[in-house]
Amino acid sequence: MRELSEKKGRGHRQRLRDKFLKRGIDSLNDDEVLELLLTLGTPRKDCKNAARSLLEEFKSLSGVLDAAPDELVQVKGIGQLNSFAIHFIQSVARRYLVQRLENKDYLRSSKEVAEYLNHSMRNLPREIFKVILLDAGFAIITTKTLFKGTLSANTIYPREFIKLILDYNAAAVVVAHNHPSGRVEPSEADLKLTRNLFLACCVMNIQLLDHLIIGSSAMPYSFADHGLMAEIKNDCRTLL
């Protein structure tokens, strides 16, 4: 009976693999994707119920991938090996997305930048502040996390911000941070912070091109697209 059950399970997993290989990821629903992912950690175990439990707990595939390892192991049927497989694939995807950006023209790669930022910053329980460093031709050098915590105009020090830019010999930057609430509209603190950083960049002859806010929407909120960078530029020109 046990051998029959194991054989049936192997056949089911193989059918899912064949389905993916023939028709791609869009042919699988989220619980099937998770089921296949869990088999990387426990290849001989039936992972169907565990995959469904994960979706019930974290509400979506992205929620599962964003969950911390210690949260994952609290779900019934998820052990250390399964937790490792999920956390590892999330980290691989993040590295792939950031490396795909390097040396690309920022202005022509806005979709890829948005995908990377949404993947790395969406649904996080606390705010993080990232800096995308660009060369004189607006090619992406790299991205760096400058701050983790509760963001305000006083938590990002212009001196550390400018030092990071100079360390990479960047000529322009784009900054981004997330709103754990899911809303993307900028707060007064966001506006004040952007003005402070823009002013610091102007003094050093560095271009601050945009400030992006990551929330629950498909695309980040862009200060530049909403005319806020132009307003800040005018304000800073008056001060200077």
trRosetta pair geometry for C-beta under 8 A, 3 or more apart (Angstrom, degrees):
i j d omega theta_ij theta_ji phi_ij phi_ji
1 4 5.7 -53 -151 33 30 113
1 5 6.5 30 151 -19 63 105
2 5 5.6 -54 -151 35 33 112
2 6 6.4 31 152 -17 66 105
3 6 5.8 -54 -147 38 32 110
3 7 6.2 33 154 -20 65 108
4 7 5.7 -55 -147 37 29 112
4 8 6.3 32 153 -21 63 107
5 8 5.7 -54 -149 35 30 113
5 9 6.4 31 152 -20 64 105
5 46 7.8 -62 161 -47 100 133
6 9 5.6 -53 -149 35 33 113
6 10 6.4 34 152 -20 65 103
6 44 7.1 -6 -146 -170 110 90
7 10 5.7 -51 -148 34 32 111
7 11 6.4 34 152 -19 63 106
8 11 5.7 -56 -152 36 31 114
8 12 6.5 33 151 -21 64 104
9 12 5.7 -53 -149 33 32 112
9 13 6.5 29 155 -15 66 105
9 44 8.0 81 105 -174 135 48
9 46 4.8 -104 -121 -85 132 90
10 13 5.9 -55 -148 38 31 108
10 14 6.2 30 154 -19 65 108
11 14 5.7 -56 -146 37 30 111
11 15 6.4 34 153 -23 64 104
12 15 5.7 -53 -152 31 31 112
12 16 6.7 30 151 -17 63 103
12 48 7.7 -33 136 -58 148 124
13 16 5.6 -54 -154 35 35 112
13 17 6.4 36 149 -19 67 104
13 35 7.7 -144 -108 141 81 105
13 36 7.1 135 -151 -106 84 71
13 39 5.6 117 -138 -103 134 162
14 17 5.5 -50 -147 36 36 113
14 18 6.2 37 153 -19 67 105
15 18 5.7 -52 -145 38 31 111
15 19 6.2 38 152 -26 63 106
16 19 5.5 -51 -147 32 31 117
16 20 6.6 31 154 -17 63 103
16 28 6.9 66 -160 -110 92 120
16 32 5.6 -166 -136 -169 120 104
16 35 6.7 -107 -134 94 171 118
16 36 5.4 -154 131 -72 131 109
17 20 5.8 -56 -153 36 31 110
17 21 6.3 27 153 -17 66 109
17 36 6.8 141 -76 -127 70 122
18 21 5.7 -55 -142 39 32 110
18 22 6.1 20 162 -11 67 112
19 22 6.3 -63 -144 42 23 102
19 23 6.0 -37 178 35 62 109
19 27 5.4 -149 163 118 95 128
19 28 6.5 117 113 -71 120 90
19 32 7.9 -43 83 168 143 144
20 23 7.2 -86 -126 58 15 69
20 24 6.7 4 -164 -165 55 9
20 25 6.5 28 -140 -84 94 48
20 27 6.8 -167 -94 63 42 111
20 28 6.0 -2 -83 -35 90 128
20 36 7.0 58 -36 -102 148 170
22 27 7.7 -11 81 18 81 169
23 26 7.2 -100 142 69 91 79
23 27 3.6 72 103 -46 122 149
24 27 5.9 116 67 -2 59 99
25 28 6.0 -65 -164 36 48 106
25 33 6.9 45 -157 -102 92 117
28 32 4.1 -133 -164 94 98 122
28 33 5.0 126 122 -59 127 78
28 36 7.4 -42 -149 -1 159 133
29 32 5.2 92 54 11 67 105
29 33 7.2 -125 103 -7 33 90
30 33 5.5 -50 -147 33 35 114
30 34 6.4 31 156 -14 66 105
30 55 6.1 115 116 -104 119 132
30 60 7.0 -95 -144 -163 160 54
30 61 4.3 -134 -143 -53 111 110
31 34 5.7 -52 -146 41 35 110
31 35 6.2 44 151 -28 65 104
31 48 7.5 51 157 -158 111 65
31 51 4.7 115 -164 129 74 115
31 52 5.4 22 -134 -80 131 69
31 55 5.7 -70 -84 -17 88 148
32 35 5.4 -47 -143 32 33 116
32 36 6.6 31 157 -15 63 102
32 51 7.6 95 -69 149 15 159
33 36 6.1 -59 -155 37 28 106
33 37 6.3 28 150 -19 64 110
33 61 6.2 16 78 -122 136 136
34 37 5.3 -56 -145 38 35 115
34 38 6.2 36 157 -22 68 104
34 47 7.7 -145 127 143 76 115
34 51 3.8 144 100 -143 110 102
34 54 5.7 -161 -172 67 152 138
34 55 6.8 -155 3 -47 159 100
34 61 6.7 -149 -54 -118 103 88
34 64 6.3 -6 -106 111 127 171
35 38 5.9 -54 -149 34 28 110
35 39 6.8 32 151 -24 60 102
35 47 4.9 148 -149 98 67 103
35 48 5.5 15 -116 -96 129 52
35 50 7.9 127 -109 68 67 85
35 51 4.2 -63 -66 -37 71 157
36 39 5.7 -51 -154 26 35 114
36 40 7.7 48 147 -29 59 90
37 40 6.0 -41 -172 9 41 114
37 51 8.0 121 49 -108 93 110
37 85 6.1 151 161 137 78 116
37 86 6.4 75 144 -91 126 71
37 89 6.2 -85 -146 6 116 163
38 41 6.0 -58 -166 38 49 104
38 42 6.4 -20 157 40 82 94
38 45 7.8 -81 139 83 105 108
38 47 3.8 166 94 -160 130 147
38 50 5.8 146 -150 95 166 126
38 51 6.0 -132 -3 -69 138 92
38 78 7.8 -98 -125 -110 121 81
38 82 5.1 4 -141 -133 89 106
38 85 6.5 137 -120 80 34 145
38 86 7.6 2 -85 -55 69 97
39 42 6.6 -81 -129 76 37 57
39 43 5.2 65 177 -114 80 51
39 45 7.6 -167 -113 59 65 74
39 47 5.6 -131 -59 4 73 144
40 43 7.2 25 -118 -71 14 84
40 85 4.5 145 83 -141 107 131
40 89 7.7 112 50 -51 160 122
41 79 7.7 -176 141 71 130 88
41 81 3.7 147 177 141 104 86
41 82 4.4 180 78 -84 152 41
41 83 7.7 108 -123 27 165 39
41 84 6.0 136 -112 62 121 90
41 85 3.6 -115 -46 -25 107 130
41 86 7.9 -38 -30 -18 138 71
42 45 3.9 -10 140 24 121 125
42 47 6.6 144 72 -73 107 111
42 79 7.3 85 -55 43 132 115
42 81 5.6 111 -54 98 84 132
42 82 6.1 -30 -6 -64 110 91
46 49 7.2 46 124 11 100 94
47 50 5.0 -63 -159 49 65 116
47 51 5.6 71 142 -31 87 100
47 77 7.6 138 -139 159 58 121
47 82 7.6 160 -128 -113 118 124
48 51 6.0 -58 -154 31 26 110
48 52 6.7 20 153 -13 62 106
49 52 5.7 -55 -150 38 36 110
49 53 6.3 39 151 -22 67 105
49 77 5.9 -179 99 -78 93 166
50 53 5.6 -53 -148 35 33 114
50 54 6.6 38 152 -23 64 101
50 75 7.3 106 -159 125 77 111
50 76 7.3 -136 -111 106 72 63
50 77 3.3 -142 -94 125 97 129
50 78 5.7 138 -163 -61 114 72
50 82 6.8 -88 159 -137 146 162
51 54 5.8 -51 -153 30 32 113
51 55 6.8 27 152 -14 63 104
52 55 5.8 -56 -151 38 35 109
52 56 6.4 38 151 -21 67 105
53 56 5.6 -53 -148 36 33 114
53 57 6.3 29 155 -17 66 108
53 75 5.2 144 129 178 112 109
53 76 5.4 -115 -155 61 162 87
53 77 5.8 127 32 37 148 122
53 78 7.4 -144 91 -25 123 104
54 57 5.8 -60 -148 39 29 108
54 58 6.0 -19 171 21 68 111
54 64 4.8 51 160 -114 116 126
54 72 7.5 7 -120 -140 108 82
54 75 5.6 73 -87 161 65 168
54 78 6.7 97 -75 -63 103 135
55 58 6.8 -71 -125 57 24 78
55 59 7.1 -3 -177 170 57 2
55 60 7.1 48 -143 -93 80 12
55 61 7.4 -14 -103 -66 97 56
55 64 6.8 -44 -80 -50 54 126
56 59 8.0 19 -175 -72 15 41
57 64 8.0 90 74 -94 95 84
57 75 5.2 -110 -12 -100 161 117
58 63 3.5 175 157 124 96 109
58 64 4.6 148 72 -70 148 59
58 66 7.8 166 -171 56 131 86
58 67 5.4 -87 -102 -53 143 129
59 63 4.9 68 57 6 83 166
60 63 4.4 103 53 2 78 104
60 64 7.2 -137 96 -5 45 82
61 64 5.7 -52 -154 32 34 112
61 65 6.5 27 153 -14 66 107
62 65 5.7 -56 -145 41 35 109
62 66 6.0 28 157 -16 68 111
62 122 7.0 -23 169 102 135 123
62 123 6.4 142 134 0 107 153
63 66 5.9 -60 -142 42 28 107
63 67 6.6 46 153 -44 62 97
63 123 6.3 -135 -101 -169 64 156
64 67 5.7 -43 -156 6 31 118
64 72 7.7 78 -164 -108 75 101
64 86 6.5 -96 151 -153 94 136
65 86 6.5 -146 -111 -178 54 93
65 89 7.3 -86 -128 93 105 97
65 90 4.6 153 -175 -93 90 111
65 93 7.7 -9 -172 38 140 147
66 90 7.3 159 -77 -138 35 143
66 122 7.3 -102 -87 93 145 74
66 123 4.7 77 116 96 176 123
66 124 7.0 -128 -169 -78 123 56
67 71 4.5 -120 -178 87 103 126
67 72 5.3 127 113 -62 123 84
67 86 7.5 -2 63 134 99 139
68 71 4.7 92 59 5 79 105
68 72 7.2 -144 95 -11 41 87
69 72 5.5 -52 -147 30 35 115
69 73 6.7 28 161 -17 67 103
69 83 4.6 89 -150 167 82 120
69 84 7.4 37 -126 -74 123 48
69 86 8.0 159 -102 74 69 102
69 87 5.1 -14 -74 -60 99 145
70 73 6.3 -50 -145 33 33 107
70 74 7.3 44 152 -29 57 101
71 74 5.9 -53 -164 20 38 117
71 75 8.0 40 146 -24 62 96
72 75 6.2 -52 -172 17 44 111
72 78 5.3 -117 158 151 80 145
72 82 7.1 -153 153 109 121 93
72 83 4.2 146 93 -115 130 93
72 86 6.0 176 -124 60 155 145
72 87 7.4 -129 0 -46 154 98
73 78 5.7 -140 -113 112 36 97
73 79 6.6 37 -129 -148 92 24
73 80 6.5 16 -101 -76 128 54
73 83 5.0 -30 -58 -58 88 144
74 78 7.8 0 51 68 33 119
75 78 4.4 45 74 15 96 129
77 82 7.8 36 131 -3 68 171
78 82 4.6 -122 -148 89 70 138
78 83 6.1 93 163 -57 103 83
79 82 5.4 99 50 14 61 100
79 83 6.9 -113 110 -4 33 96
80 83 5.6 -56 -144 39 31 114
80 84 6.2 36 155 -24 65 105
81 84 5.7 -51 -149 33 30 114
81 85 6.6 32 152 -22 63 103
82 85 5.7 -52 -150 31 33 112
82 86 6.6 28 155 -14 66 105
83 86 6.0 -58 -150 38 30 107
83 87 6.1 23 157 -13 66 113
84 87 5.9 -61 -142 43 27 107
84 88 5.8 29 160 -24 66 112
85 88 5.9 -56 -143 35 24 111
85 89 6.5 18 161 -15 61 107
86 89 6.2 -59 -148 36 27 104
86 90 6.5 28 154 -19 62 108
87 90 5.8 -56 -151 35 31 114
87 91 6.4 28 153 -18 65 108
88 91 5.8 -58 -151 37 31 109
88 92 6.3 33 152 -20 66 105
89 92 5.5 -48 -144 35 35 114
89 93 6.4 38 155 -21 64 104
90 93 5.9 -56 -152 35 29 111
90 94 6.5 29 152 -20 63 107
91 94 5.6 -52 -148 35 33 113
91 95 6.4 31 155 -16 66 104
92 95 5.9 -57 -149 38 30 108
92 96 6.2 34 152 -22 65 107
93 96 5.6 -54 -147 35 31 114
93 97 6.4 28 157 -19 65 106
93 119 6.5 -124 132 -177 110 140
94 97 6.0 -56 -149 35 29 109
94 98 6.5 19 158 -11 64 108
94 116 8.0 95 -150 -153 59 78
94 119 6.3 -173 -99 128 71 114
94 120 5.4 100 -135 -93 107 95
95 98 6.1 -60 -146 41 31 104
95 99 6.0 24 160 -14 67 112
96 99 6.1 -64 -144 42 25 105
96 100 6.2 32 156 -28 63 109
97 100 5.7 -51 -148 28 28 117
97 101 7.1 29 153 -22 58 103
97 112 7.6 178 -163 -177 81 83
97 115 6.2 -139 -145 116 123 97
97 116 4.1 164 149 -105 115 85
97 119 5.6 133 -8 55 172 149
97 120 7.2 -155 82 -39 136 106
98 101 5.9 -55 -161 27 37 113
98 102 7.3 47 147 -36 65 95
98 116 5.8 114 -77 -150 59 132
98 120 7.5 55 -58 -58 107 146
98 142 7.8 40 170 -157 109 68
98 143 5.7 -114 -141 38 111 118
99 102 5.7 -36 -154 8 44 116
100 104 7.6 8 142 -21 59 139
100 112 6.2 -128 117 -166 113 129
100 116 7.6 -167 60 -71 104 119
101 104 5.5 -101 -165 34 45 120
101 109 6.4 140 -134 143 78 146
101 112 5.8 170 -91 129 85 119
101 113 6.4 90 -121 -87 130 68
101 116 6.0 -35 -41 -36 134 158
101 132 8.0 -79 152 -141 146 115
101 140 4.9 -45 150 93 94 161
101 143 7.1 34 81 -22 146 116
102 140 5.7 -117 -117 101 33 100
102 141 7.2 1 -140 169 83 18
102 142 6.3 10 -106 -89 105 61
103 139 5.5 -6 -156 177 40 119
103 140 6.7 -56 0 64 17 74
104 108 7.2 -122 168 77 93 95
104 109 4.4 70 135 -52 128 156
104 112 6.9 5 98 70 164 149
104 139 6.6 160 81 -149 18 75
104 140 5.5 4 56 22 72 111
105 108 4.2 43 88 27 115 108
105 109 6.0 145 78 -10 57 101
105 137 7.3 -73 -110 136 89 93
105 138 5.8 48 -155 102 73 96
105 139 5.7 -48 -87 -94 50 65
105 140 7.8 173 -115 -12 3 81
106 109 6.0 -80 -137 49 23 98
106 110 7.5 61 163 -72 61 66
106 113 6.8 47 -151 -60 76 144
106 132 7.0 122 -118 138 127 131
106 134 5.4 -48 -27 -102 139 132
106 138 4.7 -104 31 169 104 94
106 139 7.2 -179 -20 -119 79 14
106 140 5.5 118 -72 -59 86 89
106 172 8.0 -128 23 101 153 123
106 174 6.7 164 -164 -15 144 134
106 209 7.4 114 116 70 147 165
107 110 7.0 -6 -163 -45 30 99
107 138 5.6 22 -12 139 100 148
109 112 4.5 -42 -179 42 93 116
109 113 5.8 102 119 -27 86 94
109 140 7.2 -77 65 -17 145 128
110 113 5.5 -53 -145 37 34 115
110 114 6.3 37 155 -21 66 104
111 114 5.7 -54 -150 35 30 111
111 115 6.5 32 151 -20 64 105
112 115 5.6 -50 -147 34 34 114
112 116 6.4 33 154 -18 65 104
113 116 5.9 -56 -151 37 30 110
113 117 6.2 24 155 -15 66 109
113 132 6.9 12 -141 -108 120 162
113 140 7.8 -180 -89 -80 106 145
113 174 7.6 14 -169 89 147 155
114 117 5.9 -58 -143 40 29 107
114 118 6.0 28 159 -18 66 109
114 212 7.9 -145 -102 -159 72 149
114 219 5.6 -27 -154 -135 143 71
114 220 5.7 -147 -126 4 88 99
115 118 6.0 -57 -144 39 25 109
115 119 6.2 23 158 -18 62 111
116 119 5.9 -61 -148 38 27 109
116 120 6.0 4 164 -3 66 116
116 143 7.4 161 138 -5 139 163
117 120 6.2 -66 -137 47 26 97
117 121 5.4 -23 179 22 66 123
117 122 8.0 93 130 -36 61 87
117 130 7.1 -159 -119 57 93 148
117 176 5.4 -83 -133 167 133 163
117 212 6.3 -13 -173 114 170 141
117 214 5.4 -151 149 -79 103 129
117 220 5.8 -5 100 -54 142 136
118 121 6.9 -74 -117 53 15 83
118 122 4.8 19 -170 -33 61 128
118 214 6.1 -178 -96 -144 52 115
118 218 7.6 -6 -110 -169 154 40
118 220 7.1 -139 -63 -50 86 89
119 122 6.9 -10 -80 20 10 108
120 130 7.6 70 106 -65 130 154
121 124 6.0 -65 -166 -4 47 127
121 128 6.1 -134 -123 59 97 109
121 130 7.0 -107 -70 -10 133 130
121 176 6.9 -142 -23 134 169 116
121 177 7.6 -169 -161 -168 143 29
121 178 4.1 -171 165 -58 107 127
121 214 4.3 90 102 71 123 161
122 178 6.8 -165 -85 -130 32 131
122 214 5.7 -113 -75 163 69 117
122 215 7.7 43 -123 130 83 12
122 216 7.3 110 -154 -103 103 41
123 180 8.0 60 -160 -137 21 66
123 216 7.8 78 -68 -100 75 77
124 127 7.6 130 96 -93 118 20
124 128 6.4 -18 106 -1 165 108
124 178 5.7 88 41 89 114 157
124 180 6.2 -91 88 -95 64 91
125 180 5.9 46 -163 -131 25 137
126 148 6.5 69 109 179 120 83
126 149 6.3 -28 166 -124 127 19
126 150 7.2 -78 -159 -63 98 58
126 180 6.4 -15 -90 -56 16 138
127 147 8.0 0 117 113 93 98
127 148 7.4 166 94 -154 54 45
127 149 6.6 -26 66 85 89 32
127 150 6.2 90 32 -121 120 29
127 151 4.4 -98 126 -14 152 106
127 177 5.7 26 -173 178 104 110
127 178 5.8 -171 -131 69 63 75
127 179 7.2 4 -99 -99 101 34
127 180 6.5 -102 -59 -22 68 98
128 145 5.7 -34 178 -146 118 115
128 147 6.8 168 -156 92 52 58
128 148 4.9 -12 -106 -104 86 74
128 177 6.5 -168 89 -139 41 75
128 178 6.1 29 41 21 75 107
129 145 7.0 113 75 -161 50 65
129 146 5.0 -53 99 62 101 96
129 147 4.1 20 36 51 117 100
129 148 7.7 -143 18 -65 73 38
129 151 6.0 126 -59 -105 113 123
129 156 6.0 -120 147 -86 172 123
129 175 6.8 -8 -174 -173 91 105
129 176 7.5 161 -156 85 49 45
129 177 4.5 -21 -101 -90 68 108
130 143 5.7 10 180 179 116 107
130 144 6.8 160 -154 84 69 36
130 145 5.4 -43 -97 -98 75 59
130 146 7.0 153 -116 7 21 83
130 175 7.0 157 86 -159 53 55
130 176 4.8 -13 61 63 100 95
130 177 7.1 168 17 -80 69 52
131 143 6.9 167 84 -155 46 61
131 144 5.2 -14 58 62 95 87
131 145 8.0 164 16 -98 75 14
131 146 5.4 59 -15 -32 112 120
131 161 7.2 161 -86 -145 145 80
131 164 6.0 100 64 117 160 142
131 165 7.5 -108 169 -70 144 81
131 173 5.6 -27 -168 -162 96 123
131 174 7.7 147 -161 77 49 45
131 175 5.5 -23 -104 -105 67 75
131 176 8.0 -177 -78 24 25 72
132 140 6.2 -50 -178 -132 102 103
132 143 5.0 -23 -101 -103 67 91
132 173 6.4 142 74 -163 58 64
132 174 4.3 -9 56 60 115 94
132 175 7.4 -157 19 -77 76 27
132 176 7.0 48 -17 -4 104 110
133 140 7.3 98 76 -161 54 60
133 141 4.4 -50 104 55 101 114
133 142 5.6 7 47 56 112 66
133 143 7.1 -177 12 -91 77 35
133 144 6.9 31 -19 5 115 104
133 164 7.6 -131 -76 140 126 93
133 165 6.5 174 -120 -121 106 62
133 168 4.8 28 166 94 160 151
133 170 4.0 -108 -167 -87 97 146
133 173 5.8 -23 -106 -106 51 86
134 138 5.0 -6 -180 -140 136 43
134 139 6.5 143 -156 66 78 33
134 140 5.9 -46 -99 -98 75 44
134 141 6.4 -176 -104 -4 17 90
134 170 5.9 85 55 -159 41 104
134 171 6.6 -72 102 61 78 74
134 172 4.2 -31 73 75 118 92
134 173 6.4 -172 18 -83 90 33
134 174 7.1 63 -23 -7 120 89
134 209 7.5 20 20 -5 150 135
135 138 7.2 -86 66 -12 60 11
135 139 5.0 -6 37 55 108 89
135 141 5.8 113 -43 -58 85 103
135 169 7.7 18 -115 111 83 87
135 170 6.6 -103 -85 -132 41 57
135 171 5.8 47 -178 17 35 106
135 172 7.7 -1 81 30 13 88
136 171 4.2 57 -81 15 62 165
136 172 7.5 118 -111 -7 30 99
138 172 6.1 -20 -99 59 71 145
138 209 7.8 76 -123 -67 110 156
140 143 7.4 -15 -173 -47 116 85
141 168 5.3 135 122 167 151 126
141 170 5.9 -124 15 -93 145 98
142 168 6.6 -131 38 -132 108 147
144 164 6.1 -152 82 -168 149 130
145 148 6.7 25 163 -52 124 94
146 156 6.6 56 117 -131 129 100
146 160 6.8 133 -166 127 110 112
146 161 6.6 33 -151 -98 157 71
146 164 6.2 -86 -101 -37 110 165
147 151 6.9 112 110 -99 131 88
147 155 6.1 117 -167 136 151 103
147 156 5.7 -107 -21 -90 152 83
149 155 6.5 -143 82 -168 119 145
150 155 6.9 177 90 -63 61 161
151 155 5.7 -138 -138 59 42 137
151 156 7.3 15 -147 -31 89 105
151 177 5.5 64 -77 -180 168 156
151 189 7.1 143 121 128 80 126
151 190 7.8 47 122 -87 123 75
151 193 7.3 -19 166 -65 102 165
152 155 5.0 97 46 -8 74 105
152 189 4.9 -73 -141 -161 64 137
152 193 7.2 176 151 -65 31 119
153 156 7.7 -72 -162 39 28 90
153 189 5.2 -135 -28 -157 87 74
153 192 4.0 -37 -89 106 141 115
153 193 4.5 -145 -108 -67 65 73
153 196 6.1 123 -164 -8 96 141
156 160 7.5 -128 -172 67 59 111
156 161 6.1 53 166 -58 100 121
156 193 6.0 71 41 -154 125 115
156 196 7.8 143 85 90 101 128
156 197 6.9 -18 117 -69 131 116
157 160 4.5 76 73 11 101 104
157 161 6.7 -170 91 -10 50 88
158 161 5.2 -58 -143 40 35 118
158 162 6.0 32 161 -17 71 106
158 196 6.1 -124 -63 153 116 98
158 197 6.3 -174 -105 -104 88 56
158 199 8.0 -50 -114 79 147 87
158 200 3.8 -168 -157 -86 125 155
159 162 6.1 -56 -145 39 26 106
159 163 6.3 29 154 -22 62 109
160 163 5.5 -52 -144 35 31 115
160 164 6.5 36 155 -23 63 102
161 164 6.1 -55 -157 30 27 110
161 165 6.8 24 149 -15 61 106
161 197 5.9 -96 155 -127 166 102
161 200 6.5 86 81 100 124 151
162 165 5.6 -55 -152 36 37 113
162 166 6.2 32 154 -16 69 108
162 200 5.7 -120 -57 158 115 118
162 201 7.6 -171 -96 -85 91 55
162 204 5.7 151 -141 -34 120 160
162 206 7.5 174 -127 15 82 151
163 166 5.8 -59 -146 41 30 108
163 167 6.2 40 153 -30 65 104
164 167 5.7 -49 -148 26 30 117
164 168 7.0 4 160 2 61 106
165 168 6.6 -78 -160 47 28 93
165 170 4.7 -96 -160 57 75 112
165 173 5.9 -80 -104 -52 116 133
165 201 7.8 121 -50 -112 174 90
165 204 7.5 116 90 112 138 150
165 206 5.8 32 160 -137 154 160
166 169 7.0 29 -167 -80 39 40
166 170 7.8 -91 -63 34 21 77
166 204 7.8 -97 -65 -171 106 144
170 173 6.0 70 134 -67 141 88
170 206 7.1 56 105 -142 86 119
171 206 6.5 -165 -173 -129 35 71
171 207 6.8 25 140 20 72 98
172 206 6.6 167 -95 -176 36 73
172 207 3.9 -18 -114 67 95 103
172 208 7.5 180 -160 -75 69 20
172 209 5.6 48 175 -33 116 110
173 201 7.1 -134 35 -109 112 136
173 206 6.6 24 1 160 102 117
173 207 7.3 168 24 89 59 58
173 208 5.7 -22 68 -111 91 63
173 209 7.0 -172 82 13 36 86
174 208 7.7 124 -98 -165 35 59
174 209 5.2 -44 -81 63 85 104
174 210 4.8 4 -133 58 99 89
174 211 7.6 -175 -169 -81 66 30
174 212 6.7 33 165 -8 108 108
175 194 7.7 -169 63 -109 132 81
175 197 6.6 8 -17 130 156 165
175 208 7.0 -13 -5 -153 106 104
175 210 7.6 -161 38 98 59 53
175 211 5.1 -11 72 -114 95 75
175 212 7.3 -175 97 26 46 71
176 211 7.1 161 -86 -166 42 51
176 212 4.1 -16 -108 67 96 99
176 213 7.3 -175 -155 -76 69 24
176 214 6.3 54 174 -25 109 104
176 220 6.8 -48 -136 -146 115 156
177 190 7.7 -151 58 -119 125 102
177 211 7.9 -13 13 -174 89 94
177 212 7.9 154 22 86 45 61
177 213 6.4 -16 71 -116 69 65
177 214 7.2 -138 115 22 27 89
178 213 7.3 121 -118 -169 26 60
178 214 4.1 -40 -103 71 80 104
178 215 7.1 150 -160 -75 70 44
179 182 6.6 -86 104 24 98 13
179 183 5.5 -74 124 68 149 62
179 184 6.3 -170 26 -95 134 40
179 213 6.0 27 -18 180 108 108
179 214 7.1 -179 18 80 68 52
179 215 4.8 -10 56 -93 107 94
181 215 7.3 -29 81 -136 69 106
182 215 4.9 86 178 -179 35 94
182 216 3.5 10 -157 -22 100 118
183 215 5.5 -104 93 -135 11 149
183 216 7.7 1 -53 16 29 99
184 213 4.7 142 -161 104 76 112
184 214 7.3 -76 -112 167 100 6
184 215 3.7 -124 -63 5 82 132
184 216 7.8 -132 -39 32 96 59
184 217 5.7 -57 -20 19 139 121
184 220 6.9 172 -144 -162 132 47
184 221 3.7 155 155 -29 114 121
185 213 7.8 -85 43 88 6 158
185 221 6.8 174 -84 -111 28 165
186 190 3.9 -131 -162 90 92 140
186 191 5.7 108 139 -51 126 81
186 194 7.8 -21 -154 -13 146 136
186 211 7.7 66 -100 107 134 124
186 213 6.1 -165 -78 -38 76 148
186 221 6.8 -160 -41 120 84 140
186 223 7.0 50 -51 -90 150 94
186 228 7.1 67 25 -112 155 171
187 190 4.7 109 49 0 68 100
187 191 7.3 -130 99 -1 42 85
188 191 5.6 -53 -151 37 36 112
188 192 6.2 36 152 -19 68 106
189 192 5.7 -53 -143 38 32 111
189 193 6.2 36 156 -22 65 106
190 193 5.8 -54 -147 36 27 112
190 194 6.4 27 155 -19 63 107
190 211 7.3 155 176 140 97 141
190 213 6.9 -3 -144 -80 150 128
191 194 5.8 -56 -149 35 29 110
191 195 6.5 31 153 -19 64 105
191 228 7.2 -111 -117 -166 93 128
191 232 7.7 -160 -164 -82 77 113
192 195 5.8 -54 -151 34 32 112
192 196 6.5 33 152 -20 65 105
193 196 5.7 -56 -152 35 32 112
193 197 6.3 22 156 -12 67 108
194 197 6.0 -58 -145 42 31 105
194 198 6.0 33 156 -22 66 109
194 208 7.7 165 -165 143 78 142
194 211 4.8 -84 -106 -30 121 158
194 223 6.2 159 -138 -110 160 166
194 228 7.3 39 106 138 160 118
194 229 7.8 -104 169 -98 132 67
194 232 5.8 -81 123 -104 107 160
195 198 5.7 -56 -143 37 28 112
195 199 6.3 29 158 -20 63 107
195 232 5.3 -144 -94 -142 72 107
195 235 6.4 -43 -129 95 116 138
195 236 6.8 -180 -157 -64 77 101
196 199 5.9 -58 -152 35 26 110
196 200 6.5 25 152 -17 63 107
197 200 5.6 -52 -147 37 35 112
197 201 6.3 36 153 -20 66 105
197 208 5.9 124 124 -106 97 157
198 201 5.7 -55 -150 36 31 112
198 202 6.4 36 151 -25 65 103
198 208 4.8 -121 -105 53 69 142
198 229 7.7 167 -101 -146 139 75
198 232 5.1 114 20 145 169 123
198 233 7.0 -115 179 -81 140 56
198 236 5.4 -126 118 -49 111 154
199 202 5.6 -49 -149 30 32 114
199 203 6.8 35 153 -21 62 101
199 236 5.0 -159 -88 -128 77 117
199 239 6.6 -27 -119 84 121 146
199 240 7.6 -178 -140 -57 84 103
200 203 5.9 -53 -156 30 32 112
200 204 6.8 10 154 0 64 111
201 204 6.0 -72 -151 50 33 98
201 206 4.1 -98 -158 80 85 94
201 207 6.7 106 159 -116 130 3
201 208 4.4 161 19 -30 166 102
202 205 7.5 30 -173 -76 32 31
202 206 7.8 -91 -52 52 20 63
202 236 5.7 164 -20 153 157 134
202 240 6.2 -102 134 -68 141 149
203 240 7.9 -161 -75 -110 71 118
208 211 7.6 14 165 -51 110 87
208 229 7.6 -157 111 -140 88 111
209 224 6.6 -13 155 -67 69 143
209 229 7.4 0 167 -146 33 158
210 222 5.7 -30 -164 -157 127 91
210 223 5.7 164 -159 52 66 90
210 224 4.2 -62 -104 -16 100 120
210 225 8.0 38 -133 -13 125 76
210 229 6.2 -69 -104 -63 54 145
211 222 7.9 138 74 -155 47 45
211 223 4.2 40 50 -5 89 136
211 224 8.0 142 26 -25 56 78
211 228 7.7 -67 47 95 109 125
211 229 7.3 162 11 -78 86 98
212 220 4.0 28 -175 144 107 145
212 221 6.7 147 -159 72 54 52
212 222 5.7 -17 -103 -97 79 63
212 223 7.5 -114 -66 0 38 83
213 220 6.0 153 66 -170 40 89
213 221 4.2 -10 53 52 102 108
214 220 5.2 -45 -84 -107 62 100
215 220 7.8 124 14 -126 70 55
215 221 7.0 36 3 -14 112 107
217 220 7.8 153 79 -87 101 19
217 221 7.6 84 50 -49 135 81
221 226 7.2 -2 -179 -21 88 136
222 225 3.7 67 84 12 121 108
222 226 6.4 156 88 -6 66 86
223 226 6.2 -72 -149 48 27 100
223 228 4.0 -85 -164 71 83 118
223 229 4.9 104 122 -47 101 86
223 232 7.6 5 165 -1 131 134
224 227 7.9 52 179 -59 28 18
224 228 7.4 -78 -60 54 22 76
224 229 4.4 -5 -93 8 65 138
224 230 7.9 93 -141 -26 57 80
227 230 5.3 -50 -164 37 64 116
227 231 6.3 68 141 -23 80 101
228 231 5.5 -51 -150 36 39 114
228 232 6.2 38 153 -18 69 105
229 232 5.6 -53 -145 39 33 111
229 233 6.2 41 152 -25 65 105
230 233 5.5 -50 -147 33 30 116
230 234 6.6 31 154 -18 62 103
231 234 5.9 -57 -154 35 31 110
231 235 6.4 32 150 -19 65 106
232 235 5.5 -52 -147 36 35 114
232 236 6.2 29 156 -15 68 107
233 236 6.0 -58 -145 40 27 106
233 237 6.2 33 153 -25 63 106
234 237 5.6 -50 -145 31 31 114
234 238 6.8 34 154 -20 61 101
235 238 5.9 -57 -162 31 31 111
235 239 6.7 27 147 -16 65 106
236 239 5.4 -52 -148 37 40 113
236 240 6.0 32 156 -15 71 109
237 240 5.9 -58 -142 43 29 106
